[in-house]
Amino acid sequence: MRDEYRQSRGCGFVKYLSKETAMAAIDGLNGTYTMRVSCESHKFTGLYPFPLIVRFADPKRTKPGESR
């Protein structure tokens, strides 16, 4: 996945066989690691700590002009 500047958003997807195992992964990993993320914007530039976010994926949204 890419942002509006075509930079990698640094995300991935994992599929589990059951909701229980997915919840165990979310509970065990969410916020447990801090990554050093490069950030360049009009306000600041540099490396900043960013927590690992583990959650269920957002439902797919339809784009304008697309049918589901």
Backbone as ProteinMPNN parsed JSONL, in Angstrom:
{"seq_chain_A": "MRDEYRQSRGCGFVKYLSKETAMAAIDGLNGTYTMRVSCESHKFTGLYPFPLIVRFADPKRTKPGESR", "coords_chain_A": {"N_chain_A": [[0.84, -1.172, 0.0], [0.467, 2.254, -0.711], [1.14, 5.716, 0.097], [-0.082, 9.106, -0.474], [2.186, 10.224, -1.545], [3.412, 8.212, -2.841], [4.951, 6.629, -1.232], [5.821, 3.74, 0.666], [3.381, 2.518, 2.884], [3.992, 0.84, 4.878], [2.575, -1.438, 5.745], [0.951, -4.618, 6.3], [-0.815, -7.704, 5.652], [-2.397, -10.398, 7.333], [-3.878, -13.581, 7.367], [-5.964, -15.445, 9.423], [-7.035, -18.675, 10.662], [-9.083, -18.724, 12.49], [-11.22, -16.498, 14.366], [-10.513, -16.307, 17.012], [-7.725, -16.91, 17.124], [-6.765, -14.775, 15.66], [-7.504, -12.638, 17.33], [-5.887, -13.231, 19.531], [-3.355, -12.719, 18.449], [-3.586, -9.974, 17.935], [-4.011, -8.98, 20.55], [-1.595, -9.798, 21.718], [0.444, -8.527, 20.269], [-0.121, -5.841, 19.544], [1.022, -2.604, 19.861], [3.366, -3.417, 21.13], [5.923, -3.228, 20.046], [8.251, -0.713, 19.09], [8.844, 1.206, 16.322], [11.308, 2.893, 14.37], [10.488, 5.558, 12.517], [10.765, 7.269, 9.488], [10.021, 10.601, 8.886], [8.905, 13.097, 6.844], [7.765, 16.212, 6.448], [6.079, 19.36, 6.001], [6.271, 20.398, 8.516], [8.14, 19.019, 10.175], [11.172, 17.05, 10.131], [12.792, 13.906, 10.214], [13.644, 11.014, 12.301], [11.233, 9.237, 14.099], [9.723, 7.713, 16.984], [7.374, 5.078, 16.573], [4.549, 3.237, 17.338], [3.909, -0.284, 16.856], [1.024, -1.198, 15.188], [-1.582, -3.385, 15.457], [-4.408, -4.762, 14.126], [-7.827, -5.522, 13.152], [-8.519, -5.518, 9.653], [-9.77, -2.677, 7.857], [-13.033, -2.561, 6.402], [-13.332, -3.126, 2.872], [-13.662, -0.322, 0.807], [-15.787, 1.021, -1.703], [-14.673, 2.558, -4.67], [-15.258, 5.735, -6.239], [-17.361, 5.411, -9.065], [-17.027, 2.67, -9.25], [-18.459, -0.595, -9.073], [-19.706, -2.957, -6.712]], "CA_chain_A": [[0.0, 0.0, 0.0], [1.248, 3.481, -0.854], [0.464, 6.947, 0.483], [-0.26, 10.063, -1.574], [3.506, 10.542, -2.102], [3.88, 6.948, -3.405], [5.823, 5.99, -0.253], [5.212, 2.575, 1.296], [2.721, 2.797, 4.155], [4.56, -0.068, 5.868], [1.553, -2.307, 6.341], [0.82, -5.953, 5.739], [-2.036, -8.4, 6.026], [-2.261, -11.796, 7.718], [-5.179, -14.221, 7.48], [-5.983, -16.511, 10.424], [-8.103, -19.651, 10.473], [-10.212, -18.442, 13.385], [-11.237, -15.171, 14.979], [-9.822, -16.41, 18.304], [-6.278, -16.795, 16.928], [-6.521, -13.392, 15.235], [-7.597, -11.798, 18.531], [-4.701, -13.498, 20.345], [-2.25, -11.992, 17.811], [-3.816, -8.547, 18.175], [-3.772, -8.723, 21.978], [-0.201, -10.046, 22.064], [1.421, -7.735, 19.521], [-0.475, -4.431, 19.361], [1.725, -1.644, 20.7], [4.485, -3.994, 21.866], [7.191, -2.844, 19.429], [8.333, 0.663, 18.603], [9.663, 1.295, 15.127], [11.815, 4.228, 14.042], [9.861, 5.888, 11.25], [11.208, 8.51, 8.877], [8.888, 11.475, 8.616], [9.262, 14.357, 6.21], [6.605, 17.029, 6.13], [6.395, 20.782, 6.082], [6.43, 20.766, 9.923], [9.328, 18.432, 10.795], [11.878, 16.002, 9.392], [13.642, 13.087, 11.068], [13.164, 9.699, 12.72], [10.372, 9.349, 15.271], [9.197, 6.409, 17.428], [6.01, 4.808, 16.128], [4.19, 1.905, 17.838], [3.328, -1.268, 15.952], [-0.432, -1.255, 15.328], [-2.124, -4.651, 14.962], [-5.867, -4.673, 14.245], [-8.573, -6.065, 12.022], [-8.506, -4.627, 8.485], [-10.997, -1.935, 7.586], [-13.746, -3.133, 5.252], [-12.995, -2.511, 1.592], [-14.615, 0.698, 0.369], [-15.875, 1.154, -3.156], [-14.177, 3.819, -5.217], [-16.259, 6.363, -7.126], [-17.441, 4.801, -10.376], [-16.872, 1.217, -9.15], [-19.587, -1.319, -8.48], [-19.221, -4.098, -5.915]], "C_chain_A": [[0.89, 1.243, 0.0], [0.435, 4.697, -0.392], [0.376, 7.888, -0.719], [1.06, 10.489, -2.215], [4.172, 9.311, -2.713], [4.902, 6.254, -2.512], [5.081, 4.784, 0.333], [4.589, 2.972, 2.626], [3.19, 1.841, 5.244], [3.531, -0.965, 6.521], [1.529, -3.65, 5.629], [-0.454, -6.597, 6.24], [-1.73, -9.856, 6.325], [-3.664, -12.366, 7.866], [-5.069, -15.392, 8.453], [-7.162, -17.437, 10.171], [-9.309, -19.371, 11.361], [-10.091, -17.034, 13.954], [-10.472, -15.186, 16.302], [-8.308, -16.265, 18.148], [-5.905, -15.391, 16.458], [-6.548, -12.458, 16.441], [-6.379, -11.999, 19.426], [-3.491, -12.757, 19.771], [-2.38, -10.492, 18.059], [-3.48, -8.202, 19.618], [-2.292, -8.852, 22.337], [0.798, -9.105, 21.414], [1.123, -6.243, 19.446], [0.246, -3.543, 20.369], [2.963, -2.169, 21.405], [5.851, -3.607, 21.309], [7.126, -1.377, 19.014], [9.305, 0.683, 17.442], [10.15, 2.726, 14.97], [11.325, 4.542, 12.638], [10.384, 7.227, 10.757], [9.984, 9.34, 8.533], [9.4, 12.768, 8.017], [7.977, 15.078, 5.852], [7.011, 18.488, 6.232], [6.643, 21.228, 7.523], [7.719, 20.237, 10.541], [9.915, 17.351, 9.903], [12.731, 15.213, 10.38], [13.046, 11.735, 11.352], [12.394, 9.84, 14.03], [9.88, 7.964, 15.679], [7.737, 6.261, 17.027], [5.639, 3.401, 16.584], [3.642, 1.001, 16.73], [1.829, -1.33, 16.226], [-0.914, -2.545, 14.68], [-3.624, -4.608, 15.199], [-6.517, -5.387, 13.069], [-8.546, -5.043, 10.887], [-9.837, -3.893, 8.383], [-11.703, -2.595, 6.407], [-13.38, -2.392, 3.973], [-14.09, -1.529, 1.195], [-14.631, 0.744, -1.166], [-15.392, 2.532, -3.566], [-15.269, 4.416, -6.094], [-16.211, 5.751, -8.522], [-17.279, 3.295, -10.399], [-18.147, 0.609, -8.613], [-19.022, -2.516, -7.737], [-19.806, -5.371, -6.381]], "O_chain_A": [[1.941, 1.265, 0.641], [-0.792, 4.706, -0.479], [0.718, 7.511, -1.84], [1.06, 11.054, -3.309], [5.351, 9.35, -3.064], [5.641, 5.386, -2.975], [3.859, 4.81, 0.475], [5.21, 3.69, 3.41], [2.829, 2.007, 6.409], [3.605, -1.226, 7.722], [2.021, -3.794, 4.51], [-1.098, -6.083, 7.155], [-0.905, -10.477, 5.655], [-4.544, -11.712, 8.425], [-4.18, -16.233, 8.319], [-8.155, -17.051, 9.553], [-10.432, -19.742, 11.019], [-9.004, -16.46, 14.015], [-9.851, -14.189, 16.671], [-7.67, -15.576, 18.943], [-4.846, -14.876, 16.819], [-5.697, -11.576, 16.556], [-5.887, -11.039, 20.02], [-2.684, -12.221, 20.531], [-1.393, -9.82, 18.358], [-2.75, -7.246, 19.88], [-1.789, -8.097, 23.17], [1.889, -8.902, 21.946], [2.051, -5.449, 19.296], [0.097, -3.711, 21.579], [3.563, -1.448, 22.202], [6.843, -3.654, 22.037], [6.069, -0.873, 18.634], [10.446, 0.235, 17.56], [9.477, 3.665, 15.394], [11.703, 3.869, 11.678], [10.442, 8.199, 11.51], [9.024, 8.832, 7.954], [10.231, 13.453, 8.614], [7.192, 14.593, 5.037], [8.166, 18.8, 6.519], [7.17, 22.319, 7.743], [8.337, 20.928, 11.351], [9.236, 16.81, 9.03], [13.327, 15.795, 11.286], [12.06, 11.34, 10.73], [12.861, 10.495, 14.961], [9.643, 7.121, 14.815], [6.958, 7.208, 17.13], [6.346, 2.45, 16.25], [2.997, 1.469, 15.792], [1.414, -1.497, 17.373], [-0.683, -2.774, 13.493], [-4.071, -4.439, 16.333], [-5.849, -5.798, 12.121], [-8.55, -3.837, 11.136], [-10.884, -4.412, 8.768], [-11.049, -3.13, 5.512], [-13.146, -1.184, 3.988], [-15.278, -1.848, 1.237], [-13.611, 0.53, -1.821], [-15.663, 3.533, -2.903], [-16.107, 3.691, -6.629], [-15.133, 5.592, -9.094], [-17.384, 2.688, -11.464], [-18.839, 1.216, -7.796], [-17.966, -3.031, -8.103], [-19.508, -6.428, -5.825]]}, "name": "protein", "num_of_chains": 1, "seq": "MRDEYRQSRGCGFVKYLSKETAMAAIDGLNGTYTMRVSCESHKFTGLYPFPLIVRFADPKRTKPGESR"}
